[in-house]
Amino acid sequence: MKVSKAVQTVFCTALLAGAIFTPVAKADDWDRKTTITFSAPVEIPGVHVAGWGVLPAGTYVFKILDSQQDRHIVQIFNKDESVCYATIMAIPNFRLKATDKTVVTFRERPAGQPEALRAWFYPGRQWGEEFVYPKAKAMEIAASTNTPVLFTPADLPVEVALPIQPDAPFVAQMRTAPVMAYQPSGAQVQLAEVVTPPPPAEMHVNPAVLPKTASELPLFALGGLLALGCAFAVRSISVKTL
């Protein structure tokens, strides 16, 4: 009976320690789920549900679908995430200073036209998502805003009739599609001329392997203490039963 109680105490302590020191991963760390409210219409690139090339003022959810390559795929949902309005290719781009709040940047358009979505920065990160436009639209925006605009020459659809699914064929195509940039002059330039790429460690985020948010050292230290505790408990039991 005494042996049983001692063993139960040791195992309960181990379980409690596991609950305290096991690293906890937040889903938002890898899919960067962000709720964003626009106070005015916003033009978006990428593949969108028919009629949603311009998002009306309202609240939307941005999430990373895939970030296994040197480009990311971002999806935009309605507020309750029941409908995916757009799937957009994005390139990681650098900002000088990270902030503790979400930042969304736009390209100002001529009067009467909605601002065009440029980039989305998740809190605490220096590398954000700069969005890639279809070729013709990128040329138009570059000329009207006097800034370089990323584009892909790949033949991706612009509108689709049904809500977008993660396994749609064009999503796989986005993972390998080439990306370039239009200068305001109309010249096509290589991506490296207008984008600062992140180091390799920043580029790859695997949703299947959630990130660790705590060091394993406390767990190793606790394991050693538990082992010592087990040894003393067994020794004490052995002495009492002699």
TATA-V541059 format. One record per residue. N is the residue number from 1. PHI is phi in whole degrees, -180 to 180 (999 if undefined). Layout:
# TATA-V541059
N/PHI  N/PHI
This chain:
# TATA-V541059
1/999  2/-63  3/-61  4/-59  5/-66  6/-66  7/-63  8/-61  9/-62  10/-62  11/-68  12/-63  13/-62  14/-64  15/-65  16/-63  17/-63  18/-61  19/-66  20/-79  21/-103  22/-62  23/-59  24/-104  25/-108  26/-93  27/-58  28/-62  29/-66  30/-106  31/-95  32/53  33/-54  34/-139  35/-95  36/-127  37/-112  38/-101  39/-90  40/-148  41/-60  42/-134  43/-81  44/-124  45/-92  46/80  47/-95  48/-130  49/-63  50/-51  51/91  52/-116  53/-69  54/-122  55/-80  56/-65  57/-53  58/160  59/-109  60/-136  61/-115  62/-102  63/-144  64/-80  65/-87  66/-153  67/-143  68/-88  69/-117  70/-84  71/-140  72/-115  73/-121  74/-111  75/-117  76/-116  77/-117  78/-73  79/-58  80/-96  81/63  82/-86  83/-135  84/-95  85/-85  86/-154  87/-125  88/-126  89/-78  90/-140  91/-116  92/-60  93/-134  94/-95  95/-125  96/-66  97/-137  98/-75  99/-122  100/-91  101/-129  102/-64  103/-126  104/-120  105/-112  106/-131  107/-106  108/-68  109/-112  110/-58  111/-52  112/92  113/-109  114/-69  115/-64  116/-99  117/-62  118/-109  119/-151  120/-132  121/-115  122/-78  123/-54  124/83  125/-113  126/-86  127/-103  128/-114  129/-107  130/-95  131/-83  132/-105  133/-98  134/-60  135/-55  136/-64  137/-67  138/-62  139/-63  140/-64  141/-69  142/-59  143/-70  144/-81  145/-107  146/61  147/-137  148/-64  149/-132  150/-73  151/-149  152/-120  153/-81  154/-65  155/-87  156/-97  157/-67  158/-98  159/-121  160/-129  161/-82  162/-113  163/-53  164/-79  165/-111  166/-61  167/-96  168/-62  169/-55  170/-68  171/-66  172/-64  173/-66  174/-62  175/-68  176/-124  177/-63  178/-70  179/-131  180/-133  181/-141  182/-98  183/-84  184/-55  185/-72  186/98  187/-72  188/-92  189/-128  190/-70  191/-56  192/-62  193/-78  194/-127  195/-127  196/-94  197/-75  198/-78  199/-65  200/-51  201/-63  202/-84  203/-83  204/-107  205/-128  206/-100  207/-59  208/-75  209/-119  210/-67  211/-69  212/-87  213/-117  214/-148  215/-74  216/-84  217/-58  218/-60  219/-68  220/-64  221/-62  222/-65  223/-60  224/-64  225/-64  226/-65  227/-63  228/-62  229/-62  230/-62  231/-63  232/-64  233/-64  234/-66  235/-63  236/-63  237/-63  238/-63  239/-64  240/-69  241/-92  242/-72
